[in-house]
């Protein structure tokens, strides 16, 4: 079972993200990751080494994820967040239409590095924008948080209501 958390405020984001993910530890996990945005860039940290100390990423907005693998092996590459062209995503759920959407994106020249369904989301958002991507993802894609370098200081949240 995955878990996602986000923070947007005046304080450093990483302590809030770590606290949020620790509260989700009862669900079990095999990897974790963070994306933290500051004024000039977004830093990503992904790991399957859950005993490693959390990163000290600088920034006041961020998203975090704890993963229990459903699609793809337990690897750093498959850990979240997934990122494409400045769009960072953490995702909880399995995208029912992701295979068809991935094929459509491959035909448009996209390439993927992970084995996950979730990596399709930042590609879809960078290709069509968040609203159109949500329409194409359908009603059964779970929940996800998005940070976009082109629209800083904001976290987009989506849930299919399940």
N, C-alpha and C positions, 0 to 999 in steps of 0.2 A: 504494500500500500504506500503510495507516494504522499508527500505533503509539500505544500508551497506556502511561503510567507513573503510579505513585502513590507517595506518601510520607506516613507517619504516624509522628511521633517528637517529640523534644524540641527539635530544631533548626529553623531557618526552612526551610519546605518548598520555596520557589521555586528555590534553587540545585540541589537534588536533582532536581527536575522538569526543569529546563533541561539538566542533565547527562544525564539519561536520554533526553530527546528528541534531544539532539545525537548520542547513540550510535545513534539510529535514522535519522539523516539519509541514510544510504546508500540507504534505501528510496525516497527522493524524497518531496516533499511540496509542497502548494500553500497550506497554511494551518496555523496552530497555535493552541493555546489552553490556558488554565489556569483552574482553580477552586481557590481557597485559602480554607480555613475558619479563622477565629480564634474567640475566645470569644464574639463578639457578632454576627458576620455572615460571609457568604461573598462573596468578590470574584471576579469573572469577567473574564478578558481573552481576547479572540479577535481574530485578525488574519490577513489574507492578505499583509501586508507582512512577509515573513520577514527583511528586513534591519533592521527596527526593533529597538531594544534591548528585551530582555525586561523584563517588568514587575517592579516591586519590591513584590510583594504580601505583606502581613503575615499570618502564620499558620504553624502547625506541622503542618498536614494539608492535602494537596492532591492533585489529579489533573491530568494533562496529556495533550495529544493532538497528534499531527501527522497531517495529513489529505492523502490523495490522493483527489480527488473521484471518486466512483462514482455517487452519487445526488445530483443537484442541482449547480448551478453553483458556481464558485469565488467565494464572497462571504464577508464577515465574518459574515453571518447564518447561513450554512451551516457555518461553522467550529464546532468543538466547544470547550468543553463545551456541551451543551444543558441547559436548566434549566426546571423547572416546579414551582411551589409548594414551593420549598425543596429540590428534588431535582436534583442536578447529575450529569450522565453524560458520560463519554467512551466511545466505542464503536469497535471494530475489527471490521469485517465488514459483511455486508449481511443485514438481517433478511428472511428469506424470506416471513414472514407479515405483514410490516409493513403492507401495503396493507389487508388485512382488519381488522387490529387498529386501524389509523388510522380506518377507516370506523366501527368500533364506538365508538371514543372520540369521534369527531365527533358521533355520535348522542347521546352522553352530555353534549354541550355543550362539549367541548374545542375549542380553536382552535390552529392551528399557524402559526408564522411562517417556518419554513425549508422547503426542498425535500428535506430528507434523510429517510432511513428512520430514522436514529438518534434524531430528536426524539420519536419515538413512545415510546421507553423511559422517559424521566422522567415522561411523562404516564401511562403504564401503571402505573408504580410509585406515583405519587401517587394513582391511582384505586383500585388493588387491593392495594397492598403489594408488597414485593419478591418474595416467594415465589410469589404468584399471578401476578404479571407475568411471571416467568421461565417458568412453566407455559404461559401464553398466548403468549409469544414463540416457543416451540418449540425444537427441537434444533439449528436452523441459524442462530442469530443472531450467531455469532462470539463475541467477548469484550467485556466492558465493565466499567468501574469506576463505582461510585456513592458519592456523599456525600449525606447527608440531614441538613438542618438540624435536624430533629426527633430525630435520633439522632447527636449530634455526636461528634467524636473517633474516628470509625470510617470505614473505607473497605470497601465491599462489593465483591467481585470475582466475576465469573462468566465461565466459558469453556465453550463447547460441546465442547471437546476437539479441535477441528480444528487 
